[in-house]
């Protein structure tokens, strides 16, 4: 009887883990995370603590290939709205914030991001 109870509890836990909703990344998440970095990305300032906090948050949310590509496409869609954007700073930003990426962010090649 004890074995049956343990098996049922294990089954309930496994079922919950399989169907627990995943946190979905939105373009709003990307925009909000990177908004404090506008001065850095336009060459008018440094990467502030608030900016780097957003970069770390976004790095945590973009935790798989699909989310990284989605985030890249959101950045691409919003790039034209940021007057004076210096594209080279997009790839410098993670390093400025102590976030290591194993890939280069190229807004023209979002679908090639691993």
Buried (B, 14 or more C-beta within 10 A) or exposed (E): EEEEEEEEEEEEEEEEEEEEEEEEBEBEBBBEBBEBBBEBBBEEEEBBEEBBEBBBBBBEBBEEEEBBBBBBBBBBBBEEEBEEBEEEBBEEBBEBBEBEBEEEBBBEEBEEBE
